Amino acid sequence: VVESEWGHGANLEVMASKLAADTSHTIKAICIVHNETATGVTNNLATVRRILDHYNHPALILVDGVSSICALDFRMDEWGVDVALTGSQKALSLPTGMGIICASAKALEATKTAKSVRVFFDWNDYLKFYKMGTY
């Protein structure tokens, strides 16, 4: 966990030091809010990717993009974001109730070896249905 002061973005120096120290790669993901609605703080996702790449760390980048996707510049592939989440109610200006998730090939591959229990949502179930044409 990397804590930041209210009104400030993620402390990238602390994040970098934690990733540098994690030589056994026990950190599996960086979960980060792209744009914090209440404060208007936008985290620099490209810098987060550069930090991971600098330390050759395999952690995934999981982004809460509820208030940024379709409102701010968001480059999932270019910035190496592995999972991006948003909702219909913010920048898409649609009725509430729809969650939208995008995942990289790396994130989908990681689900195959993940040890977490899945009781509600599993990518692999949806991918199987998609391949069968029964989505």
C-alpha positions, 0 to 999 in steps of 0.5 A: 500500500502506498498512501498519499496526502489528500489532494495529491497523486500517488507517491511515485517515489514510494511506489518505485522503492517498494517495487525495487525492493520486491525482488521476489515479485510478491506484488502482483498488481498496482491498483490505481485511480486514474483521476480522483473525482473529489480532488481532480487529481490525475495520476500519471499512468505512463510513469507508473508503467515506466517504473515497472519497466525500469525494475523489470517488475511483472506486476499488472496495472489495474486502473479505476478509470470511472471519471477519466475514460472518455473524459481525459486522455487514456491510452491503455495499450501505449501506457501498458495498462492491464485492466481498465474499469469504468462505468456508464454513468460518468464520461459516457453520459449513459444511464447508470448500471453498466460496468465496463472492463477492458483487459490486456492479453497479459491480464487474461493470461494471469487469470489462468494461474491466479489462486484467488477464489472466483465466486462472481466473475471469471474472465475465462467463463466469459471468454469461453462463451464469447468463443462459442458465440453465446455471449 
